Amino acid sequence: MNKKIDCRNMACPQPVLETKKALEEMDEGILEVLVNSVSSVQNVKRYAMNNGFEPKVEELDNGDTLITIVKGYECAIVADDEDEEKFLNKSLFIKTDKVGNGELGSVLMKGFLKTTLEFKKLPKNIIFVNEGVFLTTKEENAEVIEILKEFEKRGVKIYSCGLCMNHYNIPAEDLKVGEIGNAYDTMDMLLHTEVISL
């Protein structure tokens, strides 16, 4: 069974939800997902990869993107216990670019993140929503971005809310570290890890 779904111009997380629904309805076959935004490409691709698929991404001449997902072959992935032991089952949930207010709030945020790198075990994820996305996109936060790049080097997943970036008119190409996240991925992480809010 082959299927094609048109997810162009859909707001986050609808393209991921439509992809999930289509894959669940298929026993096997090829699913083609048509999208037309950078965040939708990243989100659908990441959803597919997180669920054991190997999506193929093709840029079309008209500016749209076609993501092809083949379903029908099961592949067991053996967990690397040693890798799991590197991380705490925790997610940092960052809702603003400061801890508190003003200059002190900025200093505290940078200090807390930098200090976290000193621990042997790191959180699995760092999720930025609302004004928190300024920390991953704005040039004035270059020091924090370098700290976050070190988290990423060590395997921590870093996500910035795509809807929040759109709200603040931040284009996808301004993202300096991590990936653009969506509501589905965010809730999945929040429901399956312990959450620390800053």
N, C-alpha and C positions, 0 to 999 in steps of 0.2 A: 504494500500500500504506500503510494507516494502522495505527498501533500505539500501545498504551498500556501503560506499565510502572509498577508500584507499587514505589517506592523508600522508602516510609515506614519509619521505625525502623531504617534501615540505617546502620551506622557508616561514617565517612569511610575510604577514598574510594569506597566501593561504589556510591553513587548516580551518581557521575561515570563509573565503569567500566561500569555497566549502561547508561547513556545512550550512551556511546561504542560499546559492542557493538551496541545497537539501531540506531544511525545507520549503522554499518558494514554491517548486514544489509539496509538499505533502499536501493533505487535512487532512489526518490523517494516522497514522501508526507508525512504529518503524524505526528509523534511526540509523544505526551503523556506527561509524566513527573510522577508524583504524589509529593510529598515533604511532610514535616511538621516540618522544622527550619530555622532561619534559615541555618545554615551550609550545609545541602544546597541551599537555594534559591540562595545566592550561588555555590556551587561549580559547580552544573549550568549556571546562567546564564552564568558566566564561561567554562566549557568551550565552550559553544555559540558564544558571541561570538568566542572565540579561534580558532574553526574556521570562521568566516565566516557563521554563522547569526545570525538576529535573533529571539531567543526572546521569547515573550509570557508574562508572569507574571500569574497570576490567583489572588487570595486567595479561598478557598472559605469558605462559612459555618461549616463544622465545624472551621476552624482549619488545614486542610491547604492546600497550595499546588499549583496545576496549572501546569506549565511546558510551553508548546506550541512545538515546533520544526518548521519546514517545510523539507523537503529536496527538491531537484530543480532548483534554479536556481543555476547557477554564476555567481559574481561575482568578477572579478579585482580585487584590491586592489593598487594601485600603491604600492610602498614609498617613503616620503619619505626620500631619502638624507640630506637636511640634518638631519632629526630623528634618524636613526640615528647621525649623527656626534656627537650630544650625549652619547652614552653609551658607556662601556666595555662590552665583552662579559663582564661580571663580575657575580656575585651575592655580596652579603654574607650569610653564614649565621651567625645569632646564636643560640647555644644556652643562654645564661644572661643574667641582667640585670646582670652585672658582668664586668670583665676582671680575673680574679684574685679576691681575697677582700676582704670588708669595705668600709669607707668608701672606701679608695683604689681598689678595684675599680669602685665606682660612678662615682667621679670620672673614672677612665680611660675608661670606656664613653662617658660624656657627651662627654669631650674628643675621643675618636677620631671619634665621629659628627659632632660640630660641625666638626672640622677637615676632614673629608671634603667638607663643603659648599664649602670654599674652592677645590677643584680645578675646573678648567674642564670636565672630563668626569667624570660620575658613574656609579656602577654601575647596571645596568638594574633590579636587584631587591634588596630587603632582605627576608630570610626569618627569621622568629622562631619558634623551636621551644623545647620544654621550658620552663625558667624565663625564657627570653627573652621570652615573651608578657607578662610583667609590665611590660615597657617600653612596651607599646602599650595597656595596660589600666588600670594602677594610678595612682590620683591622685597618689601620692607621686613618680611619675616624670614630673610635668607638664613639667619643663624638657626632658627627652628627647623627650616627645611633641611639643612645639613644634618641636624640631629635625627630627623625622620628618615633621611637616606641611610643613616647607619642602622636604624631599626630594620629597614627594608633589606639591607645587606645581610642581616642576621636572620632573615626569614620571616619577619613579622609582616602580616598583611595590612596594608594601609588603604583605606577607602575614604573618598570624599563624596558626599551626597550630590548627585547630579542635579536633582531638583533645586537644591540650595544654591548651587553654582549658577543655574539658570536664573533664579530669583535675584541674585546679586549681579546679573549680567557678566558673569565670568566665563569666557569661552573655554572650551575643553583644552585648547593648546596652552592655556596659562597654568595648567596643572603641572607642578614641578616635581612631585613625588607621589608614588602610589597609583591607584586606579580610581576611576569614577564608579561609585557604588549606586545601588538602587534600594528601594524600600524592601524588596523581597530578601536580598542578601543581608541587609542590615538586620531585619527582624529574625532571620535565620541565625545569625551570629549572636544576637542578644538573647534569644531563647535557648541557645545551646552552650553558652558560656556564662561564667559569672561576670557581672558588669560593674565597672568602676567608672563613675561619672566625674568629669572635671569641669 
